[in-house]
Amino acid sequence: MDVVDPGRIASARSVAPFAVAAALAWLTVPISNSVNWTEYAVATALLPVCLLCGLWLKTGVGRVVPSLIFLAALGLLRNAGGGIVSGASAVAIAPVFYVALYSDSRRDLYLLLAGLAIFYIVPILLVGPPAYPHTQYRAALLVVAVSSIIGLATQRLVAATRERTQEARERERMLEELSVVVRGLFSSEDARVDVCAAARKIGQASVVVLYEPGADPVTMRATAHVGIAREQGEEPTAIEIPIERPTAVREVFETGRPLLITEEVERHVGSVQLWIAAGRPASVLYEPLLRQGQTIGVLVVGWPGEVNANGARRKVVELLAHEAAAVLTRADALSALSDQASTDPLTGLPNRRAWDASLAEALRDGAVATVAILDLDHFKQYNDTYGHPAGDRLLKESAAMWREQLRSGDLLARIGGEEFGLLLPNCDRSRALDVIERLRGAVYHERTCSVGFAVHLPGETAEQVMARADAALYEAKEAGRDRVRMSAGLA
C-alpha cells in the first residue's frame, strides 16, 4: 500500500479554497454572457496545470508560478466572457492572498503584483474598448494598490504568527531540556562549570561566565566560564573586576535586576579581555543569581547575534539562573560539610581522616616522601597548669607557626590530641631533617616537641611508614624529649 505524502495533503488543503473560488468563476461566466468557447476551453485547460504546480512546486518561485498561471487562465476566461462585463476580475485578488499566506518571500509577492498589473493593463492595450475601456486604467491602479496593501499586511501577519509559533515550540523544547539539565546539576561534581555549560547549551549561547564576590570584598571574580577561546592550550587566567568600577556586572549585582545589552557591549563589560576571548558577542545578558532576595552572583550569557528581549532564549536563561542559585547554594553547603568532616575545628588543619586518605594517595605509586609525627612535650602537664583554653591556644598557635615553615605541597594534619602528622613529598632524609628542625624550633610559647620520622621505602604501605615514624617518635621521647629520631628501616 502506498503511503500518502503528508506534504502533498497539506498542499492540497492550502489550494482547496482558491480552487473553489476559481470553480465559481468558471461556472458563473457563461451565465448571461456571450462566451468564446475556444478561449473558455483553453482557460479551463490551464486550471489542472495551475493545480499541479501548486501541489508540486513548494519552494522558491514555486509558490508564485501557479498563481501567475492562474492569472493567465483568468485573463482568458474574462476575455472569453466579453471582457470586464464577465465579472471574472473579482477573483484576481485570490492569488495575492495565496502567495501572502504561503510564501514569506517579498520577491514572490512583488512578482505576483506585477502579474496582476499585467492582467489589467495588457487587455486595455491590446484589445481596448468596448470590452476593456480606458477607464480601466484607474481601476487597475486601485486594484494593484489595494492588493499590495493586503498582500504585504497579510504576509507580515503570517510571518509574525509563524515566528510566535516557532518561539513557542522552541520555548517548550528548552523547558523540557531545562528540566532534565537541572536534575543533573544537583548531582554535579563541578556545579559552577556545569551551570555555565547548561546555560550555553539550552540558551544556544556562544559564551557563559559566572561572576561571584571574590575573597576580597571589593572585587567580583569569574569563578567559571565556558566558550572562552584558549591561547596555546591554556584557559584564560581568572578575571577579577573591582566593585567600584561602573560595569554591568556591578549594576546587576547591586540591583538584583537582569540587564540585556545589545548596543555598545564593549563599554559595559567588566573585562574587555574576556569579551575579546569570547569572540566579541553582540548581545550580552546579565542575569542575577538570587538566594532569598540576595544577589549571590551574576550569570553573563553572550550571543553572536541580536537576541529578543522577550524571546525563548532569554526566558530560559532566567529560569536556569533561578535554579542555579539553589544548585550553587547546595554545592557550597555540601562542600562546607565535607570540609567540616575532614578538618580539625581547633587548628583548621586536616584531621585524622583526611590525613589517612591523603597519605595513602601520596604514597600509592611509590613516590619519594618523608613522613613525620610531631608531639608537643608535656602537653597534659601544660593543660593542668594553665588550663584547657591555654592548651587549645598552644595547639592552634603552634599549628599556625608550623604552616608558615612549609611548602605549598606539604601536608600538616592534627592526627591526635597533641600529635601532628607531617608529609613532605619529594623530600629525602637530609632535606626533611632541615624542615623538621625548623618546625621543632617554632613551637608557641617557647614550648618543645619531639619528632619521629621515616623516609618512605619502595613497596611500603602508608600504615608501615606511619608505624616506623611512630616508633621513631617513641625513641625520641625515651631519649629525653625535645629531639628528633629517624627510623632506619621497615617496622
Phi, psi and omega in degrees: 000130181286141177268128181284131180290119180302328179297322178294322179295317179297320179296320179297320180293324180291330182275336189306310182300323181287328176295322178295316178299319179296319180298319178298319180297315183292328182281330185270337182302317182294344183285125178059024178228149172273120191253136169274100190292335177295309178296323179300318181293319179295317179298319179293324180293334179285341183297315178298325178297316179298317181296316180297320178296321179295328181280325190258328181264107187239359181229164177060227179282003181299332179285327185271336182301308179298329179292320178292321177297320179297319178297321178297315179296320181293324177297318177295320179297315180299317180293324179295332181267008175103015177093222187292341180287347182290335182080000184290338183300335183298335184274353186296338181282345182302315179299330178297315177299318183300310181293320181295325181284322191246002176229132178264012182267123175295328179300316179300317182294318180295322176299317181292320178296325175295319177296324178294322177296318178297320179305322182272321191276319185302315179299327179294321181285320187272324184257308177076193182294157002273347183296324181227085182292158182294341176296346180288346175300317179296318179296320180297317180298315182294317181296316180295320180295312180295320179296323178297314180298313180297315183296312181295317180296317179296318181297318178294319179296316179295319179297318179295320179295317178297320180296317179295322178295316178296320179297318179295317178295319179294321179294319179298318179296317180295321180295320177297317180293322179299318180301317180292316184294318182298320178300322179288330182295328183290346176247016183289145176276336177227081190299322185293312178295319182291327175297315179297317180296321179294318179296321180292318183289308185289320181277001180053044182265169178263334183206145176221133179230138177253121176254136176223159177303135181279179176299324173278123186296351182257016180228155169247135186241137174282103185272344178198153177198153173223147179091010179270133182295141177271151174239117180054042175079003183247145173286153177300149180293161181300141183249131175239138181243124175298133182298326184289344180287133180285098179232166177295324178300314180297315182301313182291321180295323182281323184269334184074015180246138181293158181216124177251123181245124179237358179228141180049051184300319184301328183289337185260341186291150179283326181230108178297325178301315181291323179296319178293316179296335179276001179090019179054062180302141183276336178232130181229126178255129176252109185247121181286146172259114187251135175230112183053043177082356180256137179280122180252352180181174179227124177266119182255119185239127182241143177235147180289336181242188182284142182241135178291129182299332180248018183282172183296320183296320178296315183294320182290328175293321177299315178295319180295321179299322178298316179288326182298323179301318178292322180297313182292323177298316179294318180298318179294321179296317178295321178296319179296318178296321178296319179296318179297323182289339183243012183236138174284120186294334183281310186264343185078004178275162171303146178270189185297322179298313180294323179299311181300318181292317181292321180295315179298321180292319183291329184261005187298318185262021177071031182291153176287126182199158176240134180244129180230154174237123180253134182229123178291127184289137175052042184293321180298317178298320179297318179298315183293328183281313188254350180097159183296323177300322177292322177297318177297321180295321178300315179296313185294314183289323178296318178299318180295319180293323180292320181299328180292341182269354189256160175281168181295330182272354179283155183236125175240130183221151173267114187252355177202193181305296179243017181256141180231138176263142180229124177245123179244094180294149177051045184226120181274184186301313185295312180293322179297319181297320178299315180297314183296321179295324177296318180294321182295334178268005182238053177260137183298147175062027178057032174277175181239167176214158176249147185225136170237136181220161181216140175271128182299132181256153179303134178082358183275139179275167178297322179296321181292316181291326176294321179297321179292320178295322179294320177296321178294324177295319178299320178296320179297320178293318181295332181277001175119004179067178181052047180203173182241138174228143179248142176280134184272335184203191181294144177284000000 
